[in-house]
Amino acid sequence: MSSFGGIIFTDRGRNLQAKAQAGATLVFTRIAVGDGELGSSAIKDLTALKNQILSLNITKLKTLSGGKAVVGTVMSNQGLAAGFYWREVGVFAQDPDLGEILYCYGNSGSVAEYIPAGGGPDIVEKSIDIITIVGNAASVTATIEQSLVYATAQELVDHENDTAAHGLAGKISHSLATAINDFLVASGPGQFVKKTLAEVKAILGLGTAAYTDTSAYAPAGHIADTSAHGATSAATANAIMMRDASGRAKVAAPSASDDIARKDTVDAVQTNLNTHAATTASTSVTGHIKIGTGATDAAAGNHNHSGVYEPVDANIMRRNTVQTMSAILTAQSNTSYTTAQVRNIVLSTADPSGGNNGDIWIKYTA
């Protein structure tokens, strides 16, 4: 890894530090790395890296004692087109008068580490922490890129030992190994006995209240609770639905096509069906046509038929009524010449022409 031998203020960084002491907010914006040679340049005069390769989002900001702070980022060669020697690093901050400035800078010179291009066999991902001076600034901030934040080993240890982590105050605030020791007492090599109920309650922070299998915090009591989690048999919004003493539950009137249908909805449909089934059709009412009653003899060709009124204009024609057709009736074309049926008859003074099978052409003299 590159050895920078210390990170040094630039003149602009020192001026911004003075503004921060006077009450200005010290805002770190990013960290940049490059491969530039410092040469004869003085770090205090720099306003940018000599040759910047990557601009990195800040992933960590932690104030320390002694007027210092840790500013961190993560550097990866993923997407890096060409390898480079990681020779320089700089921390940038926002000056209220000048905009973004190079706050502090470091250069490793000849001991720079080579970072290979991405896409090859070598995958590089480095967590970079830079300790810089912030003095007695009242406010030190940075925009943290959360997607790149990694917890350090020490941070994980601190989290494990935090008794208030995840809101565990008053409940089990021990590691698994500690919990096992809390609930079991060694009675011999490889042998354990359970702690008393009072001891377990003390560990769980349940106090001295009487504990039975039907208590609110007991599994059996929770299962038997008729109002657990606010459950109700009434049609209540945003509540768990449960059956009442008769095994019933209510829901609000359906609106969407996939809502639960209620009994009153189904009853209304059945009422409409019953009314429709009992309605007899007439000239002014849509309903059912009643089929005539009497014997049916399929062999004799006798069938019951529905009765209709005396036909008028385009109404249905009755079998026992003489009517004049208002349009031409054309017989079917077929070759069943010996079968009695309706035929198409043409009367003409001309010779027969055209027509269909079964047609009759009568030629007469005018």
ABEGO torsion letter per residue (X at the ends): XBBAGEBBBBAAAAAAAAAAAAGBBBBBABBBBBABBAEABBAAABABBABBABBBBBABBBBBBGGBBBBBBBBBABGBABBBBBABBBBBBBBAAAEBBBABBBBAEAABBBBBBBGBABBBBBBBBBBBBAEABABBBBBBBAAABBBBAAAAAAAAABAABGGABGBBABBAAAAAAAABBBAEBGBBBBBBAAAAAAAAGAEABBBBAABAABAAAAAABAABGGBBABBBBGBBBBBBAAGBBBBBBBABAABBBBAAAAAAAAAAAAAAAABBBBAABBBBBBBBBEBBBAAAGBBBBBBBBBBBEABBBBAABBBBBABBBBBBBBABAABBBBBBBBBBABBBBEEBBGBBBBBBBX
